[in-house]
Amino acid sequence: MYPRIRDLREDKDLNQTQVAKMLGMSQTGYSKYETGENDIPTAVLIKLADFYDTSIDYLLGQTNCRKRYKDVNKR
C-alpha cells in the first residue's frame, strides 16, 4: 500500500531498522507501514516527508512529483 516509502528508503541505502530508529519505533512496526498492514499516522507521515524532503502527497501516491511545495511567503 505504501511502496514509495520502501522505494525512498532503498534509494538512500537504508534498512528498515535505521528508518524505524529515526522514527523512534520498532523495525516490526515500521515494516507494517511499508506492507500496508498498518496505516501511517499523520505525525509519522510528516517525519518521513521531512526526512526524505518530499511531500506527503508523494508518499501517499497522490502525485508523481517528488518535489515538496515550498511556500514562497514564508519568512
N, C-alpha and C positions, 0 to 999 in steps of 0.2 A: 504494500500500500504506500510505503514511503521510500521508493527506490532512490530518490535523489539524495537523501541523507547518507545512504550507503555509498553512492557514487562520489559524493563530495568527500566523504571520509577516505575512500580508497584513493582519490586523486591526490590527497595530502599524505598518502602512505601511512595512515594511522590505523590502529586496530580499535576494535570496539571498547576494549578496556581503557585505552587512552582517552577516548571521547567521553566515556562514562565517568572517568575520574574528573575531567574538566567540568562535567555537569554535576558532580557530587552525588553520583548514584552508582549502582552496581552494573557490571557488564551485562548480566542477565536482564535487568530492567531496560537497559538501553537496547539490547538485542530485540526486545519485544516491540520497540518503536520501529526498527528497521523492517521487521517482518509484517508489521501492521496488526500484530496481536493486541497491542495496546495503542490507543490514540495518544498523540503527543500533547501534553498540556501546553497552554499558551506560554507560560514562563520558559519552558524548555525550548519551544519554537523560537522565542526571542533570543535566547542564548545561542542557539545553533545558527540563526541568521547573523548574529553579531560575529560569532566565531568564524564562519565561512564567508563573511562580508557579502551576503546575498539577501534577497528579500524573502519574507515569509511566503509570499505568493509563489516564488520559485520552488521553495521547499515543498509546498503543497501541490505542485503541478498545475497551478492556475495560470502560469506564464512560462514561456521558454527563455525569457530574458533573465540571465543570472544577475545582471546589474541591479544594484539597490538604488531606489529613488532617493536622492539627496535633496532635501528641502532647501531651495536657494534663499529662502527668507530667514533661515536660522542664523543666529549670530555667534 
